[in-house]
Amino acid sequence: MQQKSKLFLQALKYSILHLGKCMQKQHLNHCNFADHYYSRIKLKKCHLTKCLQNKPKISELARNIPSRSFSCKDFLPIKQEKEKSLSENMDAFEKVRTKLETQPQEEYEIINAEIKHGGFVYYQEGCCLVRSKDEEADNDNYEVLFNLEELKLDQPFIDCIRVAPDEKYVAAKIRTEDSEASTCIIVKLSDQPVMEASFPNVSSFEWVKDEEEEDVLFYTFQRNLRCHDVYRATFGDNKRNERFYTEKDPSYFVFLYLTKDSRFLTINIMNKTTSEVWLIDGLSPWDPPVLIQKRIHGVLYYVEHRDDELYILTNVGEPTEFKLPPWACGFIMDTNSDPKNCPFQLCSPIRPPKYYTYKFAEGKLFEETGHEDPITKTSRVLRLEAKSKDGKLVPMTVFHKTDSEDLQKKPLLVHVYGAYGMDLKMNFRPERRVLVDDGWILAYCHVRGGGELGLQWHADGRLTKKLHGLADLEACIKTLHGQGFSQPSLTTLTAFSAGGVLVGALCNFNPDLLRAVTLEAPFLDVLNTMMDTTLPLTLEELEEWGNPSSDEKHKNYIKRYCPYQNIKPQHYPAIHITAYENDERVPLKGIVNYTEKLKEAVMEHAKGAGEGYQAPNIILDIQPGGNHVIEDSHKKITAQIKFLYEELGLDSTSVFENLKKYLKF
């Protein structure tokens, strides 16, 4: 480890608030936050002025474990432990692989949240919240804690689980596929488990235990997709439920995060570019929270804790003084070096760690050296680069069948997102596997606006740089064709939500690159949406798209790329759009308006195109329900695949037979 990043937090006996008299405020140096804030951590040293007596730690609680995912463990200090950990991880990987290969394929389904705590694993089995002993987790020997059918919801599933420190209670957030609304239930664990309470519209929630050994649940309340209120509640004989924080600025949202060692609860107040964190002592949860750093526009930071040390990950530059509370001083981190230099895996409170099999790292990352997919061993994975208009190199990840020949004649499905600093999803999906098995090439374009290469990669694709993402996407597709991957007549493009902006823009500006497009809940009317402040997310997203209502420069720039604004009579690829009736994030009205305007433009072009011209199919499939994106909708999956095969003139018999092995029809 080159340099250690530490921020010493050592508490006095009674309360975190008493520490102010014991330490001096320190001026802390900071480095530019240039790269991805998970994978490359550089540690900067500051000086400790005074040490305080250690405060006892509380036992570590297990964190949420996403199913079908593999994450790095905390970095171990001894080589032998690393080798042992690697061996154990490989054993676990082989177990999963064996289970996937031997499990009756018609029973495949996506597993929801599960969590380990103490000697138990808590998860959903059928329509029940259950737990089983850790060593029996793969068997059918489990204890039913709660039947979700009691909530009288349509096909409910568990979205998140948290267990109280001493396992007296378990809290679970319940949702349905057709709505983003959620209910948090609290189950008292005993010989006869019983639901103690339920709260509607809960977003994030965490448990702590106070000085009197009483479990306290902190949770945030979401209204109209806006999360501004924080509550805390107790149960049993001393029931109470009180709101103790409300965020006044509508452009911010509030999220709770329990540090990895469960020592502190952080209240994270954030928008797309600015954050403010308050710390709640896990041993004194009724004391007022302590501010780490008042919000400063453009300054993002996150807080972790381990071994009586705080770790602060931030994007601030040298001129900014980080005004820590008077009881804390030490070290901070920026993001320019190898993750081995961090003593444990950092995870921001609002973005989970990556679980992709194939990760990015700076430098020798996009070499064209392929290797087999470790699960199926039937597909090849390539790292490629495309040169955008401004010379920027844009990474791509390409999958295709190992024994494929003459790739130029194979169908290509391109994926893109490019917004909010979020990574493009490359997680395992059964429909993606069957496409590769059927000879398709899958390409993932990691364009600017996403988060794969850090905060600057995001900044270079938002606001008045949004056209960079469009240029990147166009360059990626042209590069794929130029290197022998498919051709325009066999090229399809897919995206969901904000990814629809780049796809819709490409259809307007260079439609000849594509044969067909599938979109799900796409954002297509940027200008009118961002000018309507009554919509729930408009104020939150001004930092991503701009403020056309008050800034003429933003308005004119959005007009340049907005898919709806730039529809014109010309040839378009065939387009299939899936929308949801009560989607609060991307209102149906904007999608309907886009579709109608596009159909009119297509018809107008067809009138002057002469005999024999075949107008493209423009299909709008409106699904019931109020969710934003339903990944596991079999109806949606089959409709999209059917559309792609028909538009490309391919035989879909085998692909649907294979798909039936994985999805329950």
C-alpha positions in Angstrom: 0.0 0.0 0.0 1.7 3.3 -1.1 -0.1 5.7 1.1 -2.9 5.1 3.5 -6.0 7.2 3.4 -7.4 7.7 6.9 -9.7 10.1 8.5 -9.5 9.5 12.3 -12.8 9.4 14.0 -12.4 8.4 17.7 -15.4 9.0 19.9 -15.7 9.9 23.6 -17.6 7.7 26.0 -21.0 9.3 25.9 -21.8 11.2 22.7 -20.3 12.2 19.4 -21.3 15.8 20.2 -18.9 16.0 23.1 -15.9 15.7 20.7 -16.0 19.3 19.6 -14.0 20.4 22.6 -11.3 17.9 22.1 -10.0 18.6 18.5 -9.0 21.5 16.4 -10.5 22.2 12.9 -8.0 21.1 10.3 -7.3 22.4 6.8 -7.3 19.3 4.5 -5.6 19.2 1.1 -7.5 17.7 -1.8 -6.6 16.4 -5.3 -8.6 16.6 -8.4 -11.2 13.9 -8.8 -10.5 12.8 -12.3 -11.4 9.2 -12.7 -13.9 6.6 -11.6 -14.6 7.0 -7.9 -14.7 3.3 -7.2 -12.0 1.6 -9.1 -9.0 4.0 -8.8 -8.4 5.4 -5.3 -5.4 7.6 -4.5 -4.8 8.3 -0.8 -3.7 11.7 0.4 -2.1 12.2 3.8 -3.0 14.8 6.4 -1.8 15.2 10.0 -3.5 14.1 13.2 -3.3 16.7 15.9 -4.8 14.7 18.8 -6.0 11.2 19.5 -9.0 10.3 21.5 -10.0 7.3 23.4 -11.5 4.6 21.2 -15.2 4.1 21.4 -16.4 0.5 21.4 -17.4 -0.9 18.0 -20.6 -2.7 17.3 -20.6 -6.0 15.5 -20.6 -5.9 11.7 -23.9 -6.4 10.0 -24.2 -8.1 6.7 -25.0 -5.9 3.7 -27.4 -6.6 0.9 -26.3 -9.4 -1.5 -27.7 -9.0 -5.0 -28.4 -12.5 -6.4 -26.7 -13.8 -9.5 -23.9 -11.3 -8.8 -20.3 -11.5 -7.7 -18.5 -8.8 -5.8 -15.0 -8.3 -4.5 -14.4 -8.9 -0.8 -12.6 -6.4 1.3 -8.9 -6.3 0.4 -7.0 -8.7 2.7 -3.6 -7.7 4.1 -1.9 -11.1 3.8 -1.0 -12.8 0.5 -2.1 -16.2 1.7 -5.5 -14.8 2.7 -5.8 -13.3 -0.8 -5.0 -16.7 -2.4 -7.5 -18.4 -0.1 -10.1 -15.9 -0.9 -9.5 -16.3 -4.6 -9.8 -20.1 -4.3 -13.0 -19.7 -2.3 -14.4 -17.3 -4.9 -13.6 -19.7 -7.7 -15.3 -22.6 -5.7 -18.4 -20.4 -5.3 -18.3 -19.5 -9.0 -18.1 -23.1 -10.0 -21.1 -23.9 -7.6 -23.2 -21.3 -9.3 -22.2 -22.5 -12.8 -23.0 -26.1 -11.9 -26.3 -25.0 -10.4 -27.2 -23.0 -13.6 -26.3 -26.0 -15.8 -28.1 -28.7 -13.7 -31.2 -26.7 -12.6 -34.3 -27.5 -14.7 -34.1 -24.7 -17.2 -37.8 -24.2 -17.4 -37.7 -23.1 -13.7 -35.3 -20.2 -14.4 -36.4 -16.9 -12.8 -34.7 -13.8 -11.5 -34.1 -14.1 -7.7 -34.8 -11.1 -5.6 -33.0 -9.6 -2.7 -31.3 -11.7 -0.1 -29.1 -10.9 2.9 -26.9 -12.8 5.3 -27.1 -12.0 9.0 -25.7 -14.0 11.9 -26.1 -17.6 11.0 -29.1 -17.1 8.7 -29.9 -16.1 5.1 -33.0 -14.1 4.6 -34.7 -14.2 1.2 -37.9 -14.6 -0.8 -39.2 -18.1 -1.5 -42.3 -18.2 -3.6 -44.6 -15.6 -2.1 -43.0 -15.6 1.3 -40.2 -13.9 3.2 -38.2 -16.8 4.7 -34.9 -17.5 6.4 -32.7 -20.6 6.5 -29.5 -21.5 8.2 -26.5 -20.3 6.2 -25.3 -23.8 5.4 -28.8 -24.9 4.3 -29.5 -21.9 2.1 -29.5 -24.0 -1.1 -31.9 -26.5 0.4 -35.7 -26.4 0.9 -35.3 -26.3 4.6 -36.5 -22.7 5.6 -38.6 -20.9 8.1 -41.5 -18.8 6.8 -41.5 -15.3 8.4 -44.2 -13.6 6.4 -46.6 -14.4 3.6 -46.6 -11.5 1.1 -50.2 -12.4 0.0 -51.4 -10.8 3.2 -50.7 -7.4 1.7 -53.2 -8.2 -1.1 -50.9 -6.9 -3.8 -50.7 -8.2 -7.4 -47.5 -10.4 -7.7 -45.5 -8.8 -5.0 -41.7 -9.2 -4.7 -39.1 -8.3 -2.1 -36.9 -5.4 -3.2 -34.7 -5.0 -0.2 -34.1 -6.7 3.2 -32.5 -5.4 6.4 -32.1 -7.3 9.7 -32.0 -5.6 13.1 -28.6 -5.9 14.9 -29.7 -8.5 17.4 -32.2 -10.2 15.0 -35.3 -9.3 16.9 -36.8 -7.7 13.8 -36.4 -7.9 10.0 -37.6 -5.2 7.6 -38.4 -5.8 4.0 -39.4 -3.5 1.2 -42.2 -5.0 -1.0 -43.0 -3.8 -4.5 -45.0 -5.0 -7.5 -43.9 -5.2 -11.1 -46.5 -2.7 -12.3 -45.7 0.1 -9.8 -42.8 1.9 -8.2 -44.8 2.3 -5.0 -43.4 0.2 -2.1 -44.4 -0.9 1.4 -41.9 -1.6 4.1 -43.0 -4.3 6.5 -41.4 -5.0 10.0 -41.6 -8.6 11.2 -40.9 -9.5 14.8 -38.8 -12.6 14.9 -39.9 -15.2 17.4 -41.3 -18.7 17.5 -44.3 -17.3 15.8 -43.1 -14.4 13.6 -45.7 -11.7 13.2 -45.8 -8.4 11.3 -45.3 -5.6 13.8 -45.9 -2.6 11.5 -45.9 -1.5 7.9 -45.0 1.9 6.3 -46.0 3.0 2.8 -43.7 4.6 0.2 -40.4 3.8 1.8 -37.3 4.3 -0.2 -34.1 3.5 1.8 -34.0 2.1 5.4 -31.5 0.9 7.9 -31.4 -0.5 11.4 -29.2 0.7 14.4 -29.3 -0.2 18.1 -29.3 2.5 20.8 -27.7 2.7 24.2 -30.6 0.8 25.8 -30.3 -2.1 23.3 -33.4 -1.0 21.5 -33.6 -1.4 17.7 -34.3 1.8 15.8 -35.3 1.8 12.2 -34.4 4.9 10.1 -36.2 5.2 6.8 -36.9 7.8 4.0 -40.4 8.6 2.7 -40.9 9.0 -1.0 -43.7 11.1 -2.5 -44.1 11.6 -6.3 -40.7 10.1 -6.8 -39.2 12.8 -4.5 -37.5 11.6 -1.4 -37.1 14.5 1.2 -38.2 13.2 4.6 -36.3 11.0 7.1 -38.1 9.1 9.9 -37.0 7.0 12.8 -39.2 4.4 14.5 -39.1 1.8 17.3 -41.3 -1.1 18.0 -42.5 -3.4 20.8 -43.5 -1.9 24.1 -41.9 1.5 23.3 -43.5 2.3 19.9 -42.8 5.6 18.3 -42.5 7.0 14.8 -41.2 10.5 14.2 -40.0 12.6 11.3 -36.7 14.3 12.2 -35.4 15.7 8.9 -37.0 17.3 5.9 -35.0 18.5 2.9 -36.4 21.9 1.7 -34.7 22.1 -1.7 -36.8 20.2 -4.2 -33.8 19.6 -6.5 -32.2 17.3 -3.9 -33.1 13.9 -2.6 -32.2 12.0 0.6 -30.8 8.6 0.9 -29.7 6.6 3.9 -26.6 4.5 4.0 -25.1 2.4 6.8 -21.3 2.2 6.8 -19.9 -1.2 5.9 -19.0 -1.8 9.6 -22.4 -0.6 10.7 -20.8 2.0 13.0 -22.4 5.1 11.5 -25.6 5.9 9.6 -25.1 8.5 6.9 -27.9 10.8 5.7 -26.9 11.7 2.1 -28.6 14.8 0.6 -27.8 14.9 -3.0 -28.5 16.1 -6.5 -26.6 15.2 -9.7 -23.6 17.3 -8.9 -23.6 18.3 -5.2 -23.9 16.4 -1.9 -24.1 16.9 1.8 -23.6 14.2 4.4 -24.8 14.1 8.0 -23.5 11.4 10.4 -25.6 9.6 13.0 -23.7 7.7 15.7 -24.8 4.1 15.5 -24.4 3.9 19.3 -26.3 7.1 20.0 -29.0 7.3 17.3 -31.2 9.7 19.3 -28.5 12.4 19.3 -28.7 15.1 16.6 -26.7 14.2 13.5 -23.4 15.8 12.8 -22.6 17.6 9.6 -19.5 16.4 7.7 -19.4 19.2 5.1 -22.0 21.8 4.1 -23.2 21.4 0.5 -21.1 23.4 -2.0 -22.2 23.5 -5.6 -20.2 21.0 -7.7 -18.7 19.2 -4.7 -19.7 15.5 -4.4 -18.5 13.4 -1.5 -19.3 10.0 0.2 -18.4 8.7 3.6 -17.3 5.3 4.8 -15.9 4.0 8.1 -13.6 1.3 9.3 -11.5 0.6 12.4 -12.3 4.0 14.0 -11.4 5.8 10.7 -13.6 7.7 8.3 -12.9 7.5 4.6 -14.1 10.5 2.5 -14.2 10.1 -1.3 -14.7 13.4 -3.0 -14.3 15.2 -6.3 -13.1 18.5 -4.9 -10.0 20.3 -6.2 -7.2 22.0 -4.3 -8.9 25.4 -3.7 -11.7 23.9 -1.8 -11.4 23.6 2.0 -13.1 20.6 3.4 -14.6 21.9 6.7 -14.8 18.8 8.7 -16.5 18.8 12.1 -14.3 19.8 15.0 -13.9 16.2 16.2 -12.4 14.8 13.0 -9.2 15.1 11.0 -7.0 12.8 9.1 -6.9 11.8 5.4 -9.0 12.0 2.2 -9.0 10.1 -1.0 -9.2 10.9 -4.7 -9.5 8.5 -7.6 -6.3 8.1 -9.6 -4.7 4.9 -8.6 -5.2 1.2 -8.3 -7.9 -0.2 -6.0 -5.3 -2.3 -4.2 -4.3 0.9 -2.5 -7.6 1.1 -0.7 -7.9 -1.1 2.4 -11.4 -2.2 1.5 -13.9 -2.0 -1.3 -15.5 1.4 -1.3 -19.1 1.8 -2.3 -20.9 5.1 -2.6 -24.3 5.3 -0.8 -26.3 5.8 -3.9 -24.5 3.6 -6.4 -23.9 0.0 -5.7 -20.5 -1.6 -6.6 -20.1 -3.0 -10.0 -20.9 -6.7 -10.4 -20.0 -7.0 -14.1 -17.8 -9.9 -15.0 -15.7 -7.6 -17.2 -14.5 -4.5 -15.6 -12.7 -1.4 -16.9 -9.4 -0.2 -15.8 -7.3 2.7 -17.1 -4.6 1.9 -19.6 -4.3 -1.5 -21.2 -8.0 -2.1 -21.2 -9.3 -2.2 -24.7 -6.8 -4.6 -26.3 -8.5 -6.9 -28.9 -7.6 -10.0 -26.9 -10.8 -12.0 -26.6 -11.6 -14.7 -24.1 -14.4 -17.1 -23.5 -17.4 -16.3 -21.4 -16.7 -18.0 -18.0 -20.3 -19.3 -17.6 -21.4 -20.5 -21.0 -17.9 -21.0 -22.6 -19.6 -20.5 -25.9 -19.1 -16.8 -26.5 -16.1 -14.6 -27.2 -15.6 -11.2 -25.5 -13.7 -8.4 -27.2 -12.6 -5.0 -26.0 -12.6 -2.4 -28.8 -12.3 1.3 -29.2 -13.9 3.8 -31.6 -12.5 7.2 -32.3 -15.2 9.9 -32.0 -15.3 13.1 -34.0 -13.2 15.0 -31.5 -10.6 12.2 -31.4 -11.8 10.8 -28.1 -11.5 7.0 -27.8 -14.7 5.4 -26.8 -14.7 1.8 -25.3 -16.9 -1.0 -26.5 -17.5 -4.5 -25.2 -18.5 -7.1 -27.9 -19.9 -10.6 -27.4 -20.3 -13.2 -30.1 -20.5 -16.9 -30.5 -17.1 -18.5 -30.4 -17.5 -20.6 -33.5 -19.2 -17.8 -35.6 -17.9 -17.4 -39.1 -18.3 -14.5 -41.5 -19.3 -12.0 -38.8 -20.2 -9.4 -41.4 -23.3 -11.4 -42.2 -24.4 -11.8 -38.6 -27.1 -9.7 -37.0 -25.9 -7.1 -34.5 -27.7 -5.7 -31.4 -26.1 -2.5 -30.1 -26.8 -1.4 -26.5 -26.3 2.2 -25.2 -27.3 4.5 -22.3 -25.0 7.4 -21.8 -26.6 9.5 -19.0 -26.5 10.3 -15.3 -22.9 9.0 -14.9 -24.4 5.4 -14.8 -22.7 2.4 -16.2 -24.3 0.6 -19.1 -25.8 -2.6 -17.8 -24.1 -5.8 -19.0 -25.7 -8.2 -16.5 -26.7 -11.7 -17.4 -30.1 -11.9 -19.0 -31.6 -15.1 -20.6 -32.7 -13.3 -23.7 -29.2 -12.0 -24.3 -27.8 -15.5 -24.0 -30.2 -17.0 -26.5 -29.4 -14.3 -29.0 -25.7 -15.0 -28.8 -26.4 -18.7 -29.1 -28.5 -18.0 -32.2 -25.6 -16.2 -33.8 -26.1 -12.6 -32.9 -23.4 -10.1 -32.0 -24.0 -8.0 -28.9 -22.2 -4.7 -28.6 -22.2 -2.4 -25.6 -21.1 1.2 -26.3 -19.8 3.0 -23.2 -20.3 6.5 -24.5 -19.7 9.8 -22.8 -22.4 10.7 -20.3 -22.1 7.3 -18.6 -19.9 6.5 -15.7 -17.5 3.8 -17.0 -14.5 6.1 -17.1 -15.2 8.4 -14.1 -16.9 11.7 -13.3 -15.2 13.5 -16.2 -16.6 10.9 -18.6 -20.1 11.8 -17.3 -19.4 15.6 -17.4 -18.3 15.4 -21.0 -21.7 14.0 -22.0 -24.2 16.1 -20.1 -25.7 19.6 -20.3 -24.2 21.4 -23.4 -21.9 18.4 -24.2 -24.8 15.9 -24.7 -24.0 15.7 -28.4 -20.7 14.1 -27.5 -22.6 11.0 -26.6 -24.4 11.0 -30.0 -21.0 11.4 -31.8 -19.6 8.5 -29.7 -22.5 6.2 -30.5 -22.3 6.9 -34.2 -18.5 6.3 -34.2 -19.0 3.0 -32.3 -21.5 1.6 -34.9 -19.3 2.7 -37.8 -16.2 1.2 -36.2 -18.1 -2.1 -35.6 -19.1 -2.2 -39.3 -15.6 -1.2 -40.4 -14.0 -4.0 -38.4 -16.3 -6.6 -39.9 -19.0 -6.9 -37.3 -22.3 -7.0 -39.2 -23.6 -4.3 -41.7 -26.3 -1.6 -41.6 -29.0 -3.8 -43.0 -28.5 -6.3 -40.1 -27.8 -3.7 -37.3 -30.3 -3.1 -34.5 -30.1 -0.7 -31.6 -31.7 -0.9 -28.2 -32.0 1.4 -25.1 -34.3 2.2 -22.2 -35.2 5.3 -20.4 -32.6 8.1 -20.9 -30.8 6.0 -23.4 -33.7 6.8 -25.7 -32.3 10.3 -26.2 -29.2 9.2 -28.0 -31.0 6.5 -30.0 -33.8 8.9 -31.0 -31.2 11.5 -32.0 -29.3 8.9 -34.1 -32.5 7.9 -35.9 -33.0 11.5 -36.9 -29.4 12.3 -37.9 -28.0 9.1 -39.4 -30.9 6.5 -39.8 -29.0 4.6 -42.6 -26.8 3.0 -40.0 -29.7 1.0 -38.6 -32.3 -1.5 -39.7 -34.4 -1.7 -36.5 -34.7 -0.2 -33.0 -36.3 -1.3 -29.8 -36.9 1.3 -27.0 -38.4 0.8 -23.5 -39.9 3.7 -21.6 -37.7 6.0 -23.7 -37.0 9.7 -22.9 -37.8 11.3 -26.2 -39.2 14.8 -25.5 -36.4 16.4 -23.6 -37.3 20.1 -24.2 -41.0 20.0 -23.2 -40.2 17.7 -20.2 -37.5 19.9 -18.8 -39.7 23.0 -19.2 -42.5 21.4 -17.1 -41.5 21.8 -13.5 -44.7 20.1 -12.3 -43.3 16.8 -13.3 -41.7 14.9 -10.4 -38.1 14.7 -11.7 -37.7 17.9 -13.7 -36.0 19.9 -10.9 -33.8 17.0 -9.9 -32.5 16.6 -13.4 -31.6 20.2 -14.4 -28.0 19.4 -13.8 -28.1 16.6 -16.4 -30.1 18.2 -19.2 -30.1 21.9 -18.4 -32.8 24.5 -17.6 -34.5 25.6 -20.8 -37.0 27.6 -18.9 -34.5 30.2 -17.7 -31.4 29.6 -19.8 -31.6 30.4 -23.5 -28.3 28.6 -24.2 -29.6 25.4 -22.7 -32.9 25.7 -24.6 -31.2 26.2 -27.9 -28.8 23.3 -27.3 -31.5 20.9 -26.3 -33.3 21.8 -29.5 -30.3 20.6 -31.5 -30.5 17.0 -30.3 -34.0 16.4 -28.8 -35.5 13.4 -30.6 -39.0 14.9 -30.7 -37.9 18.3 -31.9 -35.8 16.9 -34.8 -38.2 14.5 -36.5 -38.4 15.2 -40.2 -39.8 13.5 -43.4 -37.1 11.0 -44.2 -36.4 7.3 -44.1 -36.3 5.9 -40.6 -35.4 2.4 -39.2 -38.3 0.3 -38.0 -39.0 1.3 -34.3 -40.7 -0.7 -31.6 -41.5 1.3 -28.4 -42.6 -0.2 -25.1 -44.3 2.3 -22.8 -46.0 1.9 -19.5 -49.5 3.4 -18.9 -48.8 5.1 -15.5 -45.0 5.6 -15.7 -44.2 8.6 -13.5 -40.6 9.0 -14.7 -41.2 9.1 -18.4 -44.8 10.2 -18.9 -46.8 8.4 -21.5 -48.0 11.6 -23.1 -44.5 12.5 -24.4 -44.0 9.0 -25.9 -47.4 9.1 -27.6 -46.7 12.6 -29.1 -43.3 11.4 -30.4 -44.8 8.3 -32.0 -47.6 10.2 -33.7 -45.2 12.8 -35.0 -42.8 10.2 -36.3 -45.6 8.3 -38.1 -46.7 11.5 -39.8 -43.1 12.1 -40.9 -42.7 8.6 -42.2 -46.0 8.8 -44.2 -45.0 12.2 -45.7 -41.7 10.8 -46.8 -43.4 7.7 -48.3 -45.6 9.8 -50.5 -42.6 11.2 -52.4 -40.4 8.1 -52.2 -41.9 6.4 -55.3 -43.3 3.0 -56.0 -41.8 0.1 -54.2 -40.8 2.0 -51.2 -41.7 0.2 -48.0 -42.4 2.5 -45.1 -40.8 1.3 -41.8 -43.0 -0.2 -39.1 -43.5 2.2 -36.1 -45.0 0.3 -33.2 -46.1 1.6 -29.8 -46.8 -1.1 -27.3 -48.5 0.4 -24.2 -48.3 -1.9 -21.2 -50.5 -1.5 -18.1 -49.1 -0.5 -14.8 -47.0 2.3 -13.3 -43.5 0.9 -13.2 -40.7 2.5 -15.3 -38.9 -0.5 -16.7 -40.0 -4.1 -16.1 -36.9 -6.2 -16.9 -38.5 -9.6 -16.4 -41.7 -9.0 -18.4 -41.9 -12.1 -20.6 -44.5 -10.4 -22.8 -42.1 -7.5 -23.4 -39.1 -9.7 -24.1 -40.9 -11.9 -26.6 -42.5 -8.9 -28.4 -39.1 -7.2 -28.8 -37.3 -10.3 -30.0 -40.2 -11.1 -32.4 -40.0 -7.6 -33.8 -36.3 -7.8 -34.4 -36.4 -11.1 -36.1 -39.3 -10.1 -38.4 -37.6 -6.8 -39.4 -34.4 -8.6 -40.2 -36.2 -11.4 -42.0 -34.8 -14.1 -39.7 -36.3 -17.4 -38.6 -37.2 -17.1 -34.9 -38.2 -20.7 -34.3 -35.1 -21.8 -32.5 -34.6 -18.7 -30.5 -38.1 -18.9 -29.0 -37.6 -22.6 -28.3 -34.4 -21.8 -26.4 -36.0 -18.9 -24.6 -38.7 -21.2 -23.2 -36.0 -23.0 -21.4 -35.3 -19.9 -19.3 -38.6 -18.1 -19.0 -41.8 -19.3 -17.4 -44.5 -18.7 -20.0 
